[in-house]
Amino acid sequence: MYSLGAYFLEIFPEPIPGDGWTGAARFSRQSDYKRHAVVTTVTFPSHIFKPTRRLAEGAIADWAREFVKSGGDVLESSLRLASRA
């Protein structure tokens, strides 16, 4: 699990048979853990493809950092919608 500002990130790598690795990124709010609240999560496919698992995980972590910086509004809206479901 990675800490990205106000969020936590979990990476779920997935092998692509004969073609390398990809994965998904699951985000949650750090404050949910601190308050012992229900932890809402949202998962986004990364659409990143790399030849090794390690390279894929690193690239997904880099993508997620940028997503939090530039797409924080989208992430927060997605978490709000997920908490209502």
N, C-alpha and C positions, 0 to 999 in steps of 0.2 A: 504494500500500500504506500502510495506517495502522498505527501502533503503539498497542496497547491493553494496557498493563500487560505481562503475560507473553505476550501473543499478538500476532500480526500479523493484519490484516484486509485482504482484497481484496474489492472490490465489482464485481459483474458486472451492469451495467444491461441491461435488456431492454425494447425498445419494445413497446407494446401498440397495434397498428394502430388509429388513429383515437381512442385513448382515453388516451394518455399513456405513462408509464414505470413499471416495477417493477424488481426485481432480486433477486439472491442475494448472500449474504455468505459468503465462504470464510475460515475461521480456521485458523491454524497456530501452533505454539509458537515463540517467539523462541529458546528454548534449543536447538531442533533445528538452527537455522541456525548458532548459535555453536559447537556441537559437530561441525559438518559431518556430522551424522547424516542419515538418511533423514527427509525432512520430511513428516510426516503432516498431511493437511488434512481438514477437514469443511466441507461447504457446507449452508447453511440458506436456504430461501426466506424473503424478508422479509415478504411479503404486504402490502407498502406500495405504494400507487399515487399518483403525482403527475403533474401536467401536463407537467413538463419533466424532462429527464435530470438536470440539475443539482440540482433540488429532490429528485428521487428519491435520488440519491447522498447528499445531505446527510441526508435522513431515514433512510436505511439505516445510515449511519455512526452517527447518534444512537441508533438502535435497537440496533446492535451494542454500543455502549458500555454501554447499560443491560443488555443480555444478559450481557455479561462480568461486570458487577457483581452482578446478581441470579441469573444462571443459570450461574455458573462451574462448578458441580458437573456440570451437564448437558453443558457444553462439554468439560470434561476427560474425562468418561466417554465421550463420543462420539469424542474423539481416541484414547482407549485402544482402543476397539472398532475404529476404523478402522486402527490400527496392527497389529492382529492379523489383519486380512483379507488 
